[in-house]
Amino acid sequence: MSAENKAIVRRLYGEIWNDRQLEVVNEIISPSHALHDNNTPGSSIGPEHYKRTVTRFLTGFPDLRFSIEDVVAEEEKLAVSWNFSGTHKGRYMGIPATNTKVSFDGITIHHIVNGKIMDSYVSWDALGMLQQLGMAPPLGQARDAAAR
């Protein structure tokens, strides 16, 4: 089962995110899939929501790439350590394009049952991304004198 589940996760990042094959979402994301991500606003249930999430990132970062750094599997759960890279060429999170290249890390724990991803628990470095885009100061530094 672990090898099959790893193949599903590789399809998620490879075919859906990197190759932009959104039709694959319906094959591997459960109708009841819940995306748990504190950095992503809005409803988080089902394949259509997942497609909207992918589209939102692709709008902001049309050249985005996910690299899987590591996968650890235990029964029906897989922890995936990944790196996201891309160029901010469109509006994302209300931020107009900056043409800045970004790279940040994250971890997602996927719960997979009968060949479908049921739940995804995501933690990624949104602050690091905002700092790279110039939208947040480095930690310990005020943005301007009024911020002190």
Order of alpha helices (4+ residues) and beta strands (2+ residues): alpha-alpha-beta-alpha-beta-beta-beta-beta-alpha
